Structures are given as C-alpha cells and as structure tokens.
Amino acid sequence: MPTEKRAVVRQLVAAHIKPFWACVLVGLPKSSWHDRPQPRQDSELRQQIHDLARRFPRRGYRFIHALLARGGVIINKKRVRRVWREEGLAIEPKASRKIRTGEQFRCRRSTRVMSGRTISSLTRPWKGPP
C-alpha cells in the first residue's frame, strides 16, 4: 500500500537518507512521495447514494448514477461504483424458484415412435411403415 510505503520512506528520511534513495529502496514512485493525497469530501454524495439505494433496493450503481445525473449532480460513473462498493450496497441476487410440476404435466413415453420402422441401408437408416 502506498500509505505504508510512505511511512517507511518517512522513517528513512528521518534517518538522514535522501528522499530519492528512500523511494528507490522502498519501491515508491517519487511523485507519490511528493504529492500528498487529498482527503475525499464525499459524505454528501454517500448520503444521496444511500437514500436512493433505500428507495430502489433492486437497482444497481448504474441506475443510481443515472438518477444522480438526472438530478443535476455532475459525477463520474466510476466514482459512484467506488462509493457503492465501499458502502457495501451490492444488491442480493433473487432466490431461484424451482419449477414444480404436478402429475398432469408429466410427459408420457410414447410406445409408437419406432413401431413399424426397419433399417434399410446406411445412407437412409429409417424406412417408414409399409
């Protein structure tokens, strides 16, 4: 994780190693060391997604994104999907129903299918009734 690698680089820099070499040793890109991640300000978005997910429990993140876009919120679909996963809002699959048939729907085996037919040759295997 970049946050763990940053912590190790921070310790190495505190031990008087140059940040470039500390990043090389840890395997952290130098740009990741210099660019600090900004905290996300999406609590209002999360609340909107939760409200819409409660209103439409059988719908997914694509439908929620369409509702947000229709409501005037300019947001990327990938961001909605990320928040959707982080909040654990995945819809549960429907339980499959078994097809139950009664006695009247059972197929009867026909005994007359092959009656009166004989093998005549290899090119024309079945010969009709005489």
C-alpha positions in Angstrom: 0.0 0.0 0.0 1.3 3.5 -0.8 0.4 4.8 2.7 2.6 2.1 4.3 5.4 2.8 1.9 5.2 6.5 2.6 5.6 5.8 6.3 8.7 3.7 5.6 10.1 6.4 3.4 9.4 9.0 6.1 11.4 6.9 8.6 14.3 6.6 6.2 14.3 10.3 5.6 14.3 10.9 9.3 17.4 8.6 9.4 19.2 11.1 7.0 18.7 9.2 3.8 17.8 11.4 0.8 14.1 11.0 -0.3 15.1 9.9 -3.8 17.1 6.9 -2.5 14.5 6.1 0.2 11.8 5.9 -2.6 14.1 3.7 -4.7 14.7 1.3 -1.7 11.1 1.0 -0.8 9.7 0.9 -4.4 7.6 4.0 -4.1 7.4 6.4 -7.1 9.0 9.8 -6.3 5.8 11.5 -7.4 3.8 9.6 -4.8 6.2 10.8 -2.1 5.9 14.4 -3.1 2.1 14.5 -4.0 0.1 14.2 -0.8 -3.3 12.5 -1.3 -6.2 14.9 -0.7 -8.9 13.7 1.7 -12.2 13.0 -0.2 -15.1 15.2 0.5 -18.0 12.9 -0.5 -20.1 12.5 2.6 -23.0 14.3 1.0 -22.7 12.1 -2.1 -22.6 9.0 0.1 -25.8 10.1 1.8 -27.5 10.7 -1.6 -26.5 7.3 -2.8 -27.7 5.6 0.4 -31.1 7.4 0.1 -31.5 6.3 -3.5 -30.4 2.8 -2.7 -33.1 2.6 0.0 -35.7 3.9 -2.4 -34.7 1.5 -5.2 -33.4 -1.6 -3.4 -33.3 -3.8 -6.5 -31.3 -1.4 -8.7 -27.6 -1.1 -9.1 -25.0 1.6 -9.2 -25.6 2.4 -12.9 -29.3 3.2 -12.3 -28.3 5.3 -9.2 -25.7 7.1 -11.4 -28.4 7.9 -13.9 -30.7 9.2 -11.2 -27.9 11.4 -9.8 -27.1 12.7 -13.3 -30.8 13.4 -13.9 -30.9 15.3 -10.7 -28.1 17.6 -11.8 -25.2 16.1 -9.9 -22.1 16.0 -12.1 -20.3 12.8 -11.2 -18.3 10.1 -12.8 -19.8 6.6 -13.0 -16.6 5.0 -11.7 -16.8 7.2 -8.6 -20.4 6.1 -7.9 -19.2 2.5 -8.3 -16.4 3.0 -5.9 -18.6 4.5 -3.2 -21.2 1.8 -3.9 -18.6 -0.9 -3.2 -17.1 0.8 -0.2 -20.5 1.2 1.4 -21.4 -2.5 0.7 -24.6 -1.7 -1.2 -24.4 -4.6 -3.5 -27.9 -6.0 -4.3 -28.6 -9.5 -3.3 -29.5 -11.9 -6.1 -33.0 -13.2 -6.2 -33.6 -16.7 -4.9 -34.1 -19.1 -7.8 -37.5 -20.7 -8.0 -37.9 -24.3 -8.7 -40.4 -25.2 -11.3 -42.8 -27.6 -9.7 -45.0 -29.7 -11.9 -47.9 -31.8 -10.9 -48.9 -35.2 -12.2 -50.9 -33.8 -15.0 -47.9 -32.1 -16.5 -45.6 -35.2 -16.7 -44.6 -36.3 -20.1 -45.8 -39.7 -21.2 -43.5 -42.0 -23.0 -44.8 -42.9 -26.4 -44.5 -46.5 -27.4 -45.5 -45.9 -31.1 -42.5 -43.8 -32.0 -40.5 -46.5 -33.7 -43.1 -49.1 -34.4 -43.1 -50.5 -38.0 -39.7 -49.0 -38.9 -36.7 -51.0 -40.0 -33.1 -50.2 -41.0 -32.9 -50.4 -44.8 -29.4 -49.1 -45.6 -26.6 -47.0 -44.1 -27.4 -43.9 -46.2 -31.1 -44.0 -45.4 -31.3 -45.5 -42.0 -35.1 -45.4 -41.4 -37.8 -46.7 -43.6 -41.3 -45.7 -42.9 -44.2 -48.0 -42.2 -45.1 -50.5 -45.0 
